[in-house]
Amino acid sequence: MEFDIIFSPKAFKDLKKLDKPTQIRIKEAVTRLKQFPPQADVLKLKGGQGNEFRLRVGDWRVVFFNISFRRKKYIS
């Protein structure tokens, strides 16, 4: 099962502010989120709505929402 990855406008803007090597590492890590289960360092965040997760990429954290019935992951 594959998921669609959707970046929020703010997440896309923040990604563009980073240096190119970091951008590439984050894009590659986010691409691995398409598969279920994800092949990455993913943890569910405590509190919130219950569908919030974080992906660790070096010193950076990518927060995303998993909408399984729509097969989508929203990067915020």
N, CA, C and O atoms as a Tripos MOL2 file, in Angstrom:
@<TRIPOS>MOLECULE
protein
  304   303    76     0     0
PROTEIN
NO_CHARGES

@<TRIPOS>ATOM
      1 N           0.8500   -1.1710    0.0000 N.3       1 MET1
      2 CA          0.0000    0.0000    0.0000 C.3       1 MET1
      3 C           0.8980    1.2380    0.0000 C.2       1 MET1
      4 O           1.8280    1.3380    0.8000 O.2       1 MET1
      5 N           0.6150    2.1670   -0.8930 N.am      2 GLU2
      6 CA          1.3760    3.4070   -0.9530 C.3       2 GLU2
      7 C           0.5000    4.5880   -0.5710 C.2       2 GLU2
      8 O          -0.7030    4.6010   -0.8330 O.2       2 GLU2
      9 N           1.1220    5.5800    0.0540 N.am      3 PHE3
     10 CA          0.4520    6.8020    0.4780 C.3       3 PHE3
     11 C           0.9000    7.9650   -0.4010 C.2       3 PHE3
     12 O           2.0230    7.9670   -0.9070 O.2       3 PHE3
     13 N           0.0330    8.9420   -0.5800 N.am      4 ASP4
     14 CA          0.4020   10.1970   -1.2300 C.3       4 ASP4
     15 C           0.9860   11.1270   -0.1740 C.2       4 ASP4
     16 O           0.4980   11.1710    0.9550 O.2       4 ASP4
     17 N           2.0180   11.8620   -0.5340 N.am      5 ILE5
     18 CA          2.6500   12.8240    0.3690 C.3       5 ILE5
     19 C           2.2270   14.2200   -0.0710 C.2       5 ILE5
     20 O           2.4010   14.5890   -1.2320 O.2       5 ILE5
     21 N           1.6680   14.9960    0.8620 N.am      6 ILE6
     22 CA          1.2070   16.3530    0.5640 C.3       6 ILE6
     23 C           1.8850   17.3170    1.5390 C.2       6 ILE6
     24 O           1.7430   17.1910    2.7550 O.2       6 ILE6
     25 N           2.6260   18.2840    0.9840 N.am      7 PHE7
     26 CA          3.2930   19.2950    1.8070 C.3       7 PHE7
     27 C           2.3560   20.4870    1.9940 C.2       7 PHE7
     28 O           1.7030   20.9290    1.0490 O.2       7 PHE7
     29 N           2.2990   20.9990    3.2220 N.am      8 SER8
     30 CA          1.5840   22.2530    3.4430 C.3       8 SER8
     31 C           2.4240   23.3740    2.8280 C.2       8 SER8
     32 O           3.6320   23.2100    2.6590 O.2       8 SER8
     33 N           1.8070   24.5100    2.4910 N.am      9 PRO9
     34 CA          2.5940   25.6230    1.9290 C.3       9 PRO9
     35 C           3.7200   26.0710    2.8670 C.2       9 PRO9
     36 O           4.8120   26.4070    2.4080 O.2       9 PRO9
     37 N           3.4600   26.0760    4.1710 N.am     10 LYS10
     38 CA          4.4900   26.4830    5.1360 C.3      10 LYS10
     39 C           5.6400   25.4800    5.1670 C.2      10 LYS10
     40 O           6.8060   25.8740    5.2190 O.2      10 LYS10
     41 N           5.3210   24.1920    5.1360 N.am     11 ALA11
     42 CA          6.3720   23.1740    5.1500 C.3      11 ALA11
     43 C           7.2450   23.2860    3.9020 C.2      11 ALA11
     44 O           8.4670   23.1700    3.9840 O.2      11 ALA11
     45 N           6.6190   23.5100    2.7540 N.am     12 PHE12
     46 CA          7.3650   23.6560    1.5030 C.3      12 PHE12
     47 C           8.2680   24.8900    1.5600 C.2      12 PHE12
     48 O           9.4140   24.8430    1.1140 O.2      12 PHE12
     49 N           7.7570   25.9820    2.1030 N.am     13 LYS13
     50 CA          8.5330   27.2180    2.2280 C.3      13 LYS13
     51 C           9.7160   27.0120    3.1800 C.2      13 LYS13
     52 O          10.8270   27.4580    2.8940 O.2      13 LYS13
     53 N           9.4780   26.3380    4.3090 N.am     14 ASP14
     54 CA         10.5510   26.0660    5.2630 C.3      14 ASP14
     55 C          11.6180   25.1580    4.6610 C.2      14 ASP14
     56 O          12.8080   25.3450    4.9160 O.2      14 ASP14
     57 N          11.2030   24.1790    3.8680 N.am     15 LEU15
     58 CA         12.1480   23.2760    3.2280 C.3      15 LEU15
     59 C          13.0530   24.0310    2.2590 C.2      15 LEU15
     60 O          14.2500   23.7490    2.1860 O.2      15 LEU15
     61 N          12.5040   24.9700    1.5270 N.am     16 LYS16
     62 CA         13.2870   25.7400    0.5530 C.3      16 LYS16
     63 C          14.3250   26.6390    1.2100 C.2      16 LYS16
     64 O          15.2930   27.0300    0.5580 O.2      16 LYS16
     65 N          14.1460   26.9770    2.4870 N.am     17 LYS17
     66 CA         15.0970   27.8320    3.2090 C.3      17 LYS17
     67 C          16.3580   27.0730    3.6260 C.2      17 LYS17
     68 O          17.3710   27.6930    3.9490 O.2      17 LYS17
     69 N          16.3080   25.7450    3.6210 N.am     18 LEU18
     70 CA         17.4420   24.9390    4.0630 C.3      18 LEU18
     71 C          18.4740   24.8110    2.9500 C.2      18 LEU18
     72 O          18.1800   25.0430    1.7780 O.2      18 LEU18
     73 N          19.7010   24.4340    3.3450 N.am     19 ASP19
     74 CA         20.7440   24.2290    2.3460 C.3      19 ASP19
     75 C          20.4230   22.9770    1.5120 C.2      19 ASP19
     76 O          19.6860   22.1000    1.9620 O.2      19 ASP19
     77 N          20.9750   22.9030    0.3120 N.am     20 LYS20
     78 CA         20.6420   21.8380   -0.6470 C.3      20 LYS20
     79 C          20.8730   20.4260   -0.1130 C.2      20 LYS20
     80 O          19.9970   19.5800   -0.2920 O.2      20 LYS20
     81 N          22.0160   20.1190    0.5420 N.am     21 PRO21
     82 CA         22.2050   18.7490    1.0390 C.3      21 PRO21
     83 C          21.1350   18.3410    2.0650 C.2      21 PRO21
     84 O          20.6870   17.1940    2.0700 O.2      21 PRO21
     85 N          20.7320   19.2670    2.9180 N.am     22 THR22
     86 CA         19.6940   18.9800    3.9010 C.3      22 THR22
     87 C          18.3490   18.7780    3.2130 C.2      22 THR22
     88 O          17.5870   17.8860    3.5850 O.2      22 THR22
     89 N          18.0570   19.6000    2.2150 N.am     23 GLN23
     90 CA         16.8180   19.4390    1.4550 C.3      23 GLN23
     91 C          16.7390   18.0500    0.8330 C.2      23 GLN23
     92 O          15.6980   17.3950    0.8860 O.2      23 GLN23
     93 N          17.8300   17.6130    0.2510 N.am     24 ILE24
     94 CA         17.8570   16.3020   -0.4070 C.3      24 ILE24
     95 C          17.6400   15.1890    0.6070 C.2      24 ILE24
     96 O          16.8750   14.2590    0.3510 O.2      24 ILE24
     97 N          18.3120   15.2730    1.7700 N.am     25 ARG25
     98 CA         18.1450   14.2410    2.8020 C.3      25 ARG25
     99 C          16.7080   14.1790    3.2950 C.2      25 ARG25
    100 O          16.1670   13.0900    3.4900 O.2      25 ARG25
    101 N          16.0820   15.3330    3.4990 N.am     26 ILE26
    102 CA         14.7000   15.3600    3.9810 C.3      26 ILE26
    103 C          13.7540   14.8240    2.9090 C.2      26 ILE26
    104 O          12.8350   14.0670    3.2220 O.2      26 ILE26
    105 N          13.9670   15.2050    1.6500 N.am     27 LYS27
    106 CA         13.0990   14.7080    0.5670 C.3      27 LYS27
    107 C          13.2060   13.1960    0.4340 C.2      27 LYS27
    108 O          12.1960   12.5240    0.2270 O.2      27 LYS27
    109 N          14.4100   12.6520    0.5480 N.am     28 GLU28
    110 CA         14.5840   11.2020    0.4640 C.3      28 GLU28
    111 C          13.9030   10.4930    1.6250 C.2      28 GLU28
    112 O          13.2910    9.4410    1.4400 O.2      28 GLU28
    113 N          14.0070   11.0690    2.8300 N.am     29 ALA29
    114 CA         13.3730   10.4670    4.0010 C.3      29 ALA29
    115 C          11.8540   10.5210    3.8930 C.2      29 ALA29
    116 O          11.1690    9.5610    4.2450 O.2      29 ALA29
    117 N          11.3320   11.6320    3.4100 N.am     30 VAL30
    118 CA          9.8790   11.7780    3.2510 C.3      30 VAL30
    119 C           9.3640   10.8050    2.1890 C.2      30 VAL30
    120 O           8.2610   10.2740    2.3190 O.2      30 VAL30
    121 N          10.1460   10.5730    1.1520 N.am     31 THR31
    122 CA          9.7530    9.6200    0.1090 C.3      31 THR31
    123 C           9.5690    8.2170    0.6920 C.2      31 THR31
    124 O           8.7000    7.4680    0.2460 O.2      31 THR31
    125 N          10.3830    7.8630    1.6850 N.am     32 ARG32
    126 CA         10.2460    6.5490    2.3230 C.3      32 ARG32
    127 C           8.9600    6.4250    3.1270 C.2      32 ARG32
    128 O           8.5580    5.3160    3.4810 O.2      32 ARG32
    129 N           8.2990    7.5620    3.4240 N.am     33 LEU33
    130 CA          7.0180    7.5160    4.1410 C.3      33 LEU33
    131 C           5.8820    6.9960    3.2610 C.2      33 LEU33
    132 O           4.8230    6.6320    3.7730 O.2      33 LEU33
    133 N           6.0860    6.9560    1.9610 N.am     34 LYS34
    134 CA          5.0320    6.5050    1.0460 C.3      34 LYS34
    135 C           4.6260    5.0600    1.3190 C.2      34 LYS34
    136 O           3.4730    4.6840    1.1040 O.2      34 LYS34
    137 N           5.5600    4.2610    1.7890 N.am     35 GLN35
    138 CA          5.2910    2.8460    1.9800 C.3      35 GLN35
    139 C           4.7590    2.5800    3.3810 C.2      35 GLN35
    140 O           5.0350    3.3300    4.3180 O.2      35 GLN35
    141 N           4.0040    1.5210    3.5080 N.am     36 PHE36
    142 CA          3.4800    1.1340    4.8090 C.3      36 PHE36
    143 C           3.9630   -0.2580    5.1270 C.2      36 PHE36
    144 O           3.7830   -1.1630    4.3130 O.2      36 PHE36
    145 N           4.5660   -0.4640    6.2740 N.am     37 PRO37
    146 CA          4.9820    0.5360    7.2580 C.3      37 PRO37
    147 C           6.1750    1.3300    6.7460 C.2      37 PRO37
    148 O           6.9660    0.8270    5.9480 O.2      37 PRO37
    149 N           6.3040    2.5780    7.2080 N.am     38 PRO38
    150 CA          7.4030    3.4200    6.7210 C.3      38 PRO38
    151 C           8.7580    2.8630    7.1300 C.2      38 PRO38
    152 O           8.9060    2.3190    8.2240 O.2      38 PRO38
    153 N           9.7430    2.9990    6.2560 N.am     39 GLN39
    154 CA         11.1060    2.5390    6.5100 C.3      39 GLN39
    155 C          11.9370    3.7230    6.9850 C.2      39 GLN39
    156 O          12.8840    4.1330    6.3140 O.2      39 GLN39
    157 N          11.5820    4.2690    8.1410 N.am     40 ALA40
    158 CA         12.2710    5.4590    8.6390 C.3      40 ALA40
    159 C          12.1170    5.5250   10.1580 C.2      40 ALA40
    160 O          11.4210    4.7080   10.7610 O.2      40 ALA40
    161 N          12.7750    6.5040   10.7580 N.am     41 ASP41
    162 CA         12.7080    6.7270   12.2060 C.3      41 ASP41
    163 C          11.4550    7.5470   12.5040 C.2      41 ASP41
    164 O          11.5140    8.7750   12.5650 O.2      41 ASP41
    165 N          10.3270    6.8710   12.6900 N.am     42 VAL42
    166 CA          9.0320    7.5170   12.8930 C.3      42 VAL42
    167 C           8.5040    7.1580   14.2790 C.2      42 VAL42
    168 O           8.5270    5.9960   14.6840 O.2      42 VAL42
    169 N           8.0330    8.1650   14.9960 N.am     43 LEU43
    170 CA          7.3920    7.9570   16.2980 C.3      43 LEU43
    171 C           6.0720    8.7070   16.3420 C.2      43 LEU43
    172 O           5.9450    9.7920   15.7740 O.2      43 LEU43
    173 N           5.1020    8.1300   17.0100 N.am     44 LYS44
    174 CA          3.8170    8.7910   17.2000 C.3      44 LYS44
    175 C           3.9850    9.8500   18.2880 C.2      44 LYS44
    176 O           4.6000    9.5890   19.3210 O.2      44 LYS44
    177 N           3.4390   11.0410   18.0560 N.am     45 LEU45
    178 CA          3.5310   12.1120   19.0400 C.3      45 LEU45
    179 C           2.4700   11.9260   20.1080 C.2      45 LEU45
    180 O           1.3440   11.5230   19.8160 O.2      45 LEU45
    181 N           2.8290   12.2170   21.3310 N.am     46 LYS46
    182 CA          1.8770   12.1100   22.4370 C.3      46 LYS46
    183 C           0.9690   13.3270   22.4530 C.2      46 LYS46
    184 O           1.3820   14.4300   22.0940 O.2      46 LYS46
    185 N          -0.2660   13.1160   22.8710 N.am     47 GLY47
    186 CA         -1.2320   14.2110   22.8950 C.3      47 GLY47
    187 C          -1.7550   14.4890   21.5050 C.2      47 GLY47
    188 O          -1.5960   13.6690   20.6010 O.2      47 GLY47
    189 N          -2.3640   15.6150   21.3320 N.am     48 GLY48
    190 CA         -2.8700   15.9790   20.0040 C.3      48 GLY48
    191 C          -4.0730   15.1540   19.6020 C.2      48 GLY48
    192 O          -4.8310   14.6920   20.4550 O.2      48 GLY48
    193 N          -4.2490   14.9670   18.3060 N.am     49 GLN49
    194 CA         -5.4150   14.2850   17.7770 C.3      49 GLN49
    195 C          -5.2100   12.7870   17.6200 C.2      49 GLN49
    196 O          -6.1580   12.0680   17.3030 O.2      49 GLN49
    197 N          -4.0030   12.3060   17.8350 N.am     50 GLY50
    198 CA         -3.7460   10.8840   17.7630 C.3      50 GLY50
    199 C          -3.2260   10.3980   16.4230 C.2      50 GLY50
    200 O          -2.8220    9.2400   16.3130 O.2      50 GLY50
    201 N          -3.2240   11.2360   15.4120 N.am     51 ASN51
    202 CA         -2.7060   10.8140   14.1120 C.3      51 ASN51
    203 C          -1.4760   11.6320   13.7070 C.2      51 ASN51
    204 O          -1.1470   11.7250   12.5250 O.2      51 ASN51
    205 N          -0.8040   12.2200   14.6930 N.am     52 GLU52
    206 CA          0.3790   13.0350   14.4430 C.3      52 GLU52
    207 C           1.6420   12.2050   14.7130 C.2      52 GLU52
    208 O           1.7430   11.5100   15.7240 O.2      52 GLU52
    209 N           2.5850   12.2960   13.7970 N.am     53 PHE53
    210 CA          3.8330   11.5660   13.9060 C.3      53 PHE53
    211 C           4.9880   12.5040   13.6200 C.2      53 PHE53
    212 O           4.8000   13.6080   13.1100 O.2      53 PHE53
    213 N           6.1950   12.0450   13.9580 N.am     54 ARG54
    214 CA          7.3760   12.8120   13.6090 C.3      54 ARG54
    215 C           8.3810   11.8710   12.9530 C.2      54 ARG54
    216 O           8.5140   10.7040   13.3220 O.2      54 ARG54
    217 N           9.0670   12.4150   11.9860 N.am     55 LEU55
    218 CA         10.1230   11.7190   11.2670 C.3      55 LEU55
    219 C          11.4210   12.4350   11.5990 C.2      55 LEU55
    220 O          11.5160   13.6520   11.4340 O.2      55 LEU55
    221 N          12.4080   11.7090   12.0580 N.am     56 ARG56
    222 CA         13.6910   12.3210   12.3810 C.3      56 ARG56
    223 C          14.6430   12.1690   11.2040 C.2      56 ARG56
    224 O          14.8350   11.0710   10.6810 O.2      56 ARG56
    225 N          15.2380   13.2880   10.7950 N.am     57 VAL57
    226 CA         16.2270   13.3110    9.7190 C.3      57 VAL57
    227 C          17.4200   14.0930   10.2390 C.2      57 VAL57
    228 O          17.4540   15.3180   10.1290 O.2      57 VAL57
    229 N          18.3880   13.4050   10.7990 N.am     58 GLY58
    230 CA         19.5430   14.0770   11.3950 C.3      58 GLY58
    231 C          19.0920   14.9470   12.5530 C.2      58 GLY58
    232 O          18.4710   14.4530   13.4930 O.2      58 GLY58
    233 N          19.3980   16.2410   12.4960 N.am     59 ASP59
    234 CA         18.9930   17.1750   13.5420 C.3      59 ASP59
    235 C          17.6000   17.7390   13.3040 C.2      59 ASP59
    236 O          17.1040   18.5070   14.1290 O.2      59 ASP59
    237 N          16.9650   17.3850   12.2130 N.am     60 TRP60
    238 CA         15.6700   17.9420   11.8330 C.3      60 TRP60
    239 C          14.5390   16.9850   12.1600 C.2      60 TRP60
    240 O          14.7130   15.7670   12.1480 O.2      60 TRP60
    241 N          13.3780   17.5550   12.4530 N.am     61 ARG61
    242 CA         12.1710   16.7690   12.7100 C.3      61 ARG61
    243 C          11.0990   17.2070   11.7220 C.2      61 ARG61
    244 O          10.8600   18.4000   11.5330 O.2      61 ARG61
    245 N          10.4630   16.2330   11.1000 N.am     62 VAL62
    246 CA          9.3750   16.4920   10.1570 C.3      62 VAL62
    247 C           8.1000   15.9750   10.8110 C.2      62 VAL62
    248 O           7.9880   14.7860   11.1090 O.2      62 VAL62
    249 N           7.1450   16.8640   11.0330 N.am     63 VAL63
    250 CA          5.8700   16.4810   11.6490 C.3      63 VAL63
    251 C           4.8770   16.2200   10.5300 C.2      63 VAL63
    252 O           4.7480   17.0090    9.5940 O.2      63 VAL63
    253 N           4.1650   15.0770   10.6450 N.am     64 PHE64
    254 CA          3.1820   14.7670    9.6160 C.3      64 PHE64
    255 C           1.9590   14.1140   10.2390 C.2      64 PHE64
    256 O           2.0060   13.5870   11.3510 O.2      64 PHE64
    257 N           0.8730   14.1640    9.4970 N.am     65 PHE65
    258 CA         -0.3990   13.5700    9.8930 C.3      65 PHE65
    259 C          -0.6630   12.3970    8.9700 C.2      65 PHE65
    260 O          -0.4940   12.5030    7.7550 O.2      65 PHE65
    261 N          -1.0740   11.2900    9.5410 N.am     66 ASN66
    262 CA         -1.3390   10.0920    8.7730 C.3      66 ASN66
    263 C          -2.8540    9.9200    8.6440 C.2      66 ASN66
    264 O          -3.5500    9.7240    9.6410 O.2      66 ASN66
    265 N          -3.3510    9.9930    7.4270 N.am     67 ILE67
    266 CA         -4.7790    9.7850    7.1630 C.3      67 ILE67
    267 C          -4.8810    8.4700    6.3990 C.2      67 ILE67
    268 O          -4.8290    8.4600    5.1690 O.2      67 ILE67
    269 N          -5.0270    7.3600    7.1240 N.am     68 SER68
    270 CA         -4.9230    6.0450    6.5000 C.3      68 SER68
    271 C          -6.0980    5.7120    5.5890 C.2      68 SER68
    272 O          -5.9010    5.0460    4.5730 O.2      68 SER68
    273 N          -7.3030    6.1470    5.9130 N.am     69 PHE69
    274 CA         -8.4350    5.7820    5.0670 C.3      69 PHE69
    275 C          -8.4120    6.5170    3.7300 C.2      69 PHE69
    276 O          -9.0870    6.1000    2.7880 O.2      69 PHE69
    277 N          -7.6500    7.5990    3.6340 N.am     70 ARG70
    278 CA         -7.4910    8.3190    2.3620 C.3      70 ARG70
    279 C          -6.1530    8.0230    1.7070 C.2      70 ARG70
    280 O          -5.8950    8.4760    0.5920 O.2      70 ARG70
    281 N          -5.2970    7.2660    2.3910 N.am     71 ARG71
    282 CA         -3.9440    6.9520    1.9230 C.3      71 ARG71
    283 C          -3.1450    8.2110    1.6420 C.2      71 ARG71
    284 O          -2.5180    8.3360    0.5900 O.2      71 ARG71
    285 N          -3.1680    9.1490    2.5890 N.am     72 LYS72
    286 CA         -2.4410   10.4040    2.4380 C.3      72 LYS72
    287 C          -1.6370   10.7000    3.7050 C.2      72 LYS72
    288 O          -2.0330   10.3230    4.8080 O.2      72 LYS72
    289 N          -0.5170   11.3720    3.5290 N.am     73 LYS73
    290 CA          0.2930   11.8570    4.6410 C.3      73 LYS73
    291 C           0.5390   13.3290    4.3990 C.2      73 LYS73
    292 O           1.0780   13.7220    3.3640 O.2      73 LYS73
    293 N           0.1380   14.1420    5.3660 N.am     74 TYR74
    294 CA          0.2540   15.6030    5.2680 C.3      74 TYR74
    295 C           1.4740   16.0600    6.0610 C.2      74 TYR74
    296 O           1.5460   15.8440    7.2710 O.2      74 TYR74
    297 N           2.4220   16.6860    5.3910 N.am     75 ILE75
    298 CA          3.6120   17.2250    6.0360 C.3      75 ILE75
    299 C           3.3090   18.6520    6.4500 C.2      75 ILE75
    300 O           2.9410   19.4820    5.6200 O.2      75 ILE75
    301 N           3.4650   18.9370    7.7480 N.am     76 SER76
    302 CA          3.1680   20.2900    8.2150 C.3      76 SER76
    303 C           4.3790   20.9750    8.7940 C.2      76 SER76
    304 O           4.2900   22.1220    9.2310 O.2      76 SER76
@<TRIPOS>BOND
     1     1     2 1
     2     2     3 1
     3     3     4 2
     4     3     5 am
     5     5     6 1
     6     6     7 1
     7     7     8 2
     8     7     9 am
     9     9    10 1
    10    10    11 1
    11    11    12 2
    12    11    13 am
    13    13    14 1
    14    14    15 1
    15    15    16 2
    16    15    17 am
    17    17    18 1
    18    18    19 1
    19    19    20 2
    20    19    21 am
    21    21    22 1
    22    22    23 1
    23    23    24 2
    24    23    25 am
    25    25    26 1
    26    26    27 1
    27    27    28 2
    28    27    29 am
    29    29    30 1
    30    30    31 1
    31    31    32 2
    32    31    33 am
    33    33    34 1
    34    34    35 1
    35    35    36 2
    36    35    37 am
    37    37    38 1
    38    38    39 1
    39    39    40 2
    40    39    41 am
    41    41    42 1
    42    42    43 1
    43    43    44 2
    44    43    45 am
    45    45    46 1
    46    46    47 1
    47    47    48 2
    48    47    49 am
    49    49    50 1
    50    50    51 1
    51    51    52 2
    52    51    53 am
    53    53    54 1
    54    54    55 1
    55    55    56 2
    56    55    57 am
    57    57    58 1
    58    58    59 1
    59    59    60 2
    60    59    61 am
    61    61    62 1
    62    62    63 1
    63    63    64 2
    64    63    65 am
    65    65    66 1
    66    66    67 1
    67    67    68 2
    68    67    69 am
    69    69    70 1
    70    70    71 1
    71    71    72 2
    72    71    73 am
    73    73    74 1
    74    74    75 1
    75    75    76 2
    76    75    77 am
    77    77    78 1
    78    78    79 1
    79    79    80 2
    80    79    81 am
    81    81    82 1
    82    82    83 1
    83    83    84 2
    84    83    85 am
    85    85    86 1
    86    86    87 1
    87    87    88 2
    88    87    89 am
    89    89    90 1
    90    90    91 1
    91    91    92 2
    92    91    93 am
    93    93    94 1
    94    94    95 1
    95    95    96 2
    96    95    97 am
    97    97    98 1
    98    98    99 1
    99    99   100 2
   100    99   101 am
   101   101   102 1
   102   102   103 1
   103   103   104 2
   104   103   105 am
   105   105   106 1
   106   106   107 1
   107   107   108 2
   108   107   109 am
   109   109   110 1
   110   110   111 1
   111   111   112 2
   112   111   113 am
   113   113   114 1
   114   114   115 1
   115   115   116 2
   116   115   117 am
   117   117   118 1
   118   118   119 1
   119   119   120 2
   120   119   121 am
   121   121   122 1
   122   122   123 1
   123   123   124 2
   124   123   125 am
   125   125   126 1
   126   126   127 1
   127   127   128 2
   128   127   129 am
   129   129   130 1
   130   130   131 1
   131   131   132 2
   132   131   133 am
   133   133   134 1
   134   134   135 1
   135   135   136 2
   136   135   137 am
   137   137   138 1
   138   138   139 1
   139   139   140 2
   140   139   141 am
   141   141   142 1
   142   142   143 1
   143   143   144 2
   144   143   145 am
   145   145   146 1
   146   146   147 1
   147   147   148 2
   148   147   149 am
   149   149   150 1
   150   150   151 1
   151   151   152 2
   152   151   153 am
   153   153   154 1
   154   154   155 1
   155   155   156 2
   156   155   157 am
   157   157   158 1
   158   158   159 1
   159   159   160 2
   160   159   161 am
   161   161   162 1
   162   162   163 1
   163   163   164 2
   164   163   165 am
   165   165   166 1
   166   166   167 1
   167   167   168 2
   168   167   169 am
   169   169   170 1
   170   170   171 1
   171   171   172 2
   172   171   173 am
   173   173   174 1
   174   174   175 1
   175   175   176 2
   176   175   177 am
   177   177   178 1
   178   178   179 1
   179   179   180 2
   180   179   181 am
   181   181   182 1
   182   182   183 1
   183   183   184 2
   184   183   185 am
   185   185   186 1
   186   186   187 1
   187   187   188 2
   188   187   189 am
   189   189   190 1
   190   190   191 1
   191   191   192 2
   192   191   193 am
   193   193   194 1
   194   194   195 1
   195   195   196 2
   196   195   197 am
   197   197   198 1
   198   198   199 1
   199   199   200 2
   200   199   201 am
   201   201   202 1
   202   202   203 1
   203   203   204 2
   204   203   205 am
   205   205   206 1
   206   206   207 1
   207   207   208 2
   208   207   209 am
   209   209   210 1
   210   210   211 1
   211   211   212 2
   212   211   213 am
   213   213   214 1
   214   214   215 1
   215   215   216 2
   216   215   217 am
   217   217   218 1
   218   218   219 1
   219   219   220 2
   220   219   221 am
   221   221   222 1
   222   222   223 1
   223   223   224 2
   224   223   225 am
   225   225   226 1
   226   226   227 1
   227   227   228 2
   228   227   229 am
   229   229   230 1
   230   230   231 1
   231   231   232 2
   232   231   233 am
   233   233   234 1
   234   234   235 1
   235   235   236 2
   236   235   237 am
   237   237   238 1
   238   238   239 1
   239   239   240 2
   240   239   241 am
   241   241   242 1
   242   242   243 1
   243   243   244 2
   244   243   245 am
   245   245   246 1
   246   246   247 1
   247   247   248 2
   248   247   249 am
   249   249   250 1
   250   250   251 1
   251   251   252 2
   252   251   253 am
   253   253   254 1
   254   254   255 1
   255   255   256 2
   256   255   257 am
   257   257   258 1
   258   258   259 1
   259   259   260 2
   260   259   261 am
   261   261   262 1
   262   262   263 1
   263   263   264 2
   264   263   265 am
   265   265   266 1
   266   266   267 1
   267   267   268 2
   268   267   269 am
   269   269   270 1
   270   270   271 1
   271   271   272 2
   272   271   273 am
   273   273   274 1
   274   274   275 1
   275   275   276 2
   276   275   277 am
   277   277   278 1
   278   278   279 1
   279   279   280 2
   280   279   281 am
   281   281   282 1
   282   282   283 1
   283   283   284 2
   284   283   285 am
   285   285   286 1
   286   286   287 1
   287   287   288 2
   288   287   289 am
   289   289   290 1
   290   290   291 1
   291   291   292 2
   292   291   293 am
   293   293   294 1
   294   294   295 1
   295   295   296 2
   296   295   297 am
   297   297   298 1
   298   298   299 1
   299   299   300 2
   300   299   301 am
   301   301   302 1
   302   302   303 1
   303   303   304 2
@<TRIPOS>SUBSTRUCTURE
     1 MET1         2 RESIDUE 1 A MET
     2 GLU2         6 RESIDUE 1 A GLU
     3 PHE3        10 RESIDUE 1 A PHE
     4 ASP4        14 RESIDUE 1 A ASP
     5 ILE5        18 RESIDUE 1 A ILE
     6 ILE6        22 RESIDUE 1 A ILE
     7 PHE7        26 RESIDUE 1 A PHE
     8 SER8        30 RESIDUE 1 A SER
     9 PRO9        34 RESIDUE 1 A PRO
    10 LYS10       38 RESIDUE 1 A LYS
    11 ALA11       42 RESIDUE 1 A ALA
    12 PHE12       46 RESIDUE 1 A PHE
    13 LYS13       50 RESIDUE 1 A LYS
    14 ASP14       54 RESIDUE 1 A ASP
    15 LEU15       58 RESIDUE 1 A LEU
    16 LYS16       62 RESIDUE 1 A LYS
    17 LYS17       66 RESIDUE 1 A LYS
    18 LEU18       70 RESIDUE 1 A LEU
    19 ASP19       74 RESIDUE 1 A ASP
    20 LYS20       78 RESIDUE 1 A LYS
    21 PRO21       82 RESIDUE 1 A PRO
    22 THR22       86 RESIDUE 1 A THR
    23 GLN23       90 RESIDUE 1 A GLN
    24 ILE24       94 RESIDUE 1 A ILE
    25 ARG25       98 RESIDUE 1 A ARG
    26 ILE26      102 RESIDUE 1 A ILE
    27 LYS27      106 RESIDUE 1 A LYS
    28 GLU28      110 RESIDUE 1 A GLU
    29 ALA29      114 RESIDUE 1 A ALA
    30 VAL30      118 RESIDUE 1 A VAL
    31 THR31      122 RESIDUE 1 A THR
    32 ARG32      126 RESIDUE 1 A ARG
    33 LEU33      130 RESIDUE 1 A LEU
    34 LYS34      134 RESIDUE 1 A LYS
    35 GLN35      138 RESIDUE 1 A GLN
    36 PHE36      142 RESIDUE 1 A PHE
    37 PRO37      146 RESIDUE 1 A PRO
    38 PRO38      150 RESIDUE 1 A PRO
    39 GLN39      154 RESIDUE 1 A GLN
    40 ALA40      158 RESIDUE 1 A ALA
    41 ASP41      162 RESIDUE 1 A ASP
    42 VAL42      166 RESIDUE 1 A VAL
    43 LEU43      170 RESIDUE 1 A LEU
    44 LYS44      174 RESIDUE 1 A LYS
    45 LEU45      178 RESIDUE 1 A LEU
    46 LYS46      182 RESIDUE 1 A LYS
    47 GLY47      186 RESIDUE 1 A GLY
    48 GLY48      190 RESIDUE 1 A GLY
    49 GLN49      194 RESIDUE 1 A GLN
    50 GLY50      198 RESIDUE 1 A GLY
    51 ASN51      202 RESIDUE 1 A ASN
    52 GLU52      206 RESIDUE 1 A GLU
    53 PHE53      210 RESIDUE 1 A PHE
    54 ARG54      214 RESIDUE 1 A ARG
    55 LEU55      218 RESIDUE 1 A LEU
    56 ARG56      222 RESIDUE 1 A ARG
    57 VAL57      226 RESIDUE 1 A VAL
    58 GLY58      230 RESIDUE 1 A GLY
    59 ASP59      234 RESIDUE 1 A ASP
    60 TRP60      238 RESIDUE 1 A TRP
    61 ARG61      242 RESIDUE 1 A ARG
    62 VAL62      246 RESIDUE 1 A VAL
    63 VAL63      250 RESIDUE 1 A VAL
    64 PHE64      254 RESIDUE 1 A PHE
    65 PHE65      258 RESIDUE 1 A PHE
    66 ASN66      262 RESIDUE 1 A ASN
    67 ILE67      266 RESIDUE 1 A ILE
    68 SER68      270 RESIDUE 1 A SER
    69 PHE69      274 RESIDUE 1 A PHE
    70 ARG70      278 RESIDUE 1 A ARG
    71 ARG71      282 RESIDUE 1 A ARG
    72 LYS72      286 RESIDUE 1 A LYS
    73 LYS73      290 RESIDUE 1 A LYS
    74 TYR74      294 RESIDUE 1 A TYR
    75 ILE75      298 RESIDUE 1 A ILE
    76 SER76      302 RESIDUE 1 A SER
